[in-house]
Amino acid sequence: MQFRTATSSDIAELNALIELSGRVLSVGFYSTEQADAITRHVFGVDTQLIDDQTYFVIEHEGRIVACGGWSKRRTLFGGDQTKSGPDPLLDPATEAARIRAFFVHPSMARRGLGSQLMAACTLAAREEGFRTLELAATMPGEPLYLASGFAVIERFNLDLPGGIRVPLSRMRMAL
């Protein structure tokens, strides 16, 4: 396994991994319609994370099998297609860094890759002066985040086109 910072040349492979992971690992947590809607309308690469060098990948046998990152910017979740307007920097003294876009290839699920990504993100955010982390968790991701020390602070539904509502959890952890 090779851990590294994502680059713009990874975007196509990342989007393919995100789509596969979003659909397959949602089984048992979301309906097919919910998984399709959130994958289509929300999931995807946020190129700002790549530009900021805060998005990581784990490769196995020459292919990306896991990705995830953290952000010092205001956006809580979603790929480029969900953004509108500027994405300002957060103040590490008063605001929480974001944990963003963790996805694992279904064949590599539950092998500790998410935990490796979380450890790297936590360390990097702490080194940048952040004292708190926040994220929006899908139901499939919530167990990883709970095991990492996050607590649910709010449950909400994300309203997507076609009248589809997808439950998410806003979570927080002190560093």
N, C-alpha and C positions, 0 to 999 in steps of 0.2 A: 504494500500500500504506500502511495506517495501523497503527502499532504502539501498543498501549495496554494498561493494566492491565484484567484481566477483572473483571466485576461480576456480582452475583447475577442480574441480568436476562439474562445470557448463558448460564445453565446449560442450558436446553433445547437451544439451538443447539450448545453445546459437546458435550453428550452425543451429539447426532446426528453431529457431526464425528468424535468419538472412535470411535463404532461403525463408521462408514464406513471411516475410516482403519485401524482395527484389523483389519477383515476384508480389505479390498482390498490393503493394503500388506504383509500377511502372506503373500500368495501367493508361493511359491518358498522361503519360510523355514519355514513351519508347514503342517501338513495343514489341511484345512478344519475338521476336528473340533477341532484345537488352537486355531485362530484363533477359532472360535465359542465355545469354552469360556473362553478368556482374556478375550475381549470381553464375554461375558455375566457372568462371575464376578469379574473383577478390574478391567477398565478402566471408567472413569467419572470424573466430576468429584469431586475432594476439595474440598468447600466450605471447609475450613479454609484452603486456599491462597488462595481468593478473599477470605475474611475477613482473612487476614494481608496481603493486597495483594501477594502474591508470585507470582501467576499472570498470564500475559500472553497476549494474542491479537494476531494480525495479520489485518487485514481487507483485502479486495479487492472493489471494486464492491459495498460494502454487506453483504458476508457474511464470516463468520469462516472463514479458510482455513488457519490454523495456530494452535496453542496450546502452551504449555509454561511451566514455572515452576521455582521452587526453593523449598526449605523450610528453616526453622530449627527444625523439629520432628522427632521421632524416626521417624515413619512413613517407610519407604523407598519403597513403591509402593502403588498401588491407590486406587480411588475410595471414596466414602463407604460403599458396601456391604461393604467388606472391613474396616472399622474396628470395634474393640471397645475401649471404655475410653478413658481420657485419652490425649492426644498431647502429651507434655511438650516444652518447649523444649530445644534442644541448647545445649551450652556451646561457643561459638566458639573458645575457647582450646584445647580438648581433643577436640572432636568435629567430624565433617564435616557440612557442610550437604548437603542432598539436592537432586538434580536430579530433577524430577518431571514425568511425564505429558506428554511431547512427542508431538503428533499433527499431521499435515499432511493436507490434502485431497488425495486421489490425483491430481487434475488439476494440483496445484501442487507435487508432489513434485520434489525435486532442483533446486530453484530458489534455494537458500540461505536459506529461511525458518527451518529448524531451526538453522542457524548464527547467524542474527540473534537468535533466542530464546536460544541458548546464550550469546552475548556479553552480552546484557542480564542473564541470570541470574548469570553469573560476576562481572560488575561489582557487582551488588547484593549478592551473598554476601560478596565481598571488602570492600565498604563496611561491612557489618555485623560485620566482624572475623574471618570464617571464613578458614582457611588451607588447607582441603581440601574437596573435593566428592566425594560418593558417589552412586551410582545403581544401580538394577537395570534392566538393558537387556534388551529383547526382542531376538530375533535380527534383525528388520528395523531396529531402532534402533541396533544395535551399530556399524555403519559410521560413522554420524554421530558417535558418542561417541569412537570411536577417532581419527577425523579431528580432533576437538576437543581431543585430548591425554589422554584417559582411557586407562587400562590395565585389562585384565581381572585381577581378583584372585581370583575364584572363579567357577566354573560350577556351576549347580545346576538341578534340575528342580522345578518348581512342580506339586504334585499337586492336581488339580482334580476336581470331581464327575464321576462316570462313568468313573473310572479313567484319566483323561486326564492325561498328564504333559507339561508345556511347559518346554522349556529356556530358561533365563535366564542372564545374566552379571551378577555384582556387579562394578562398576567404580569406580575411584578416580582422582582427579587432584589434585595439589598446585596451590595458587594462587600 
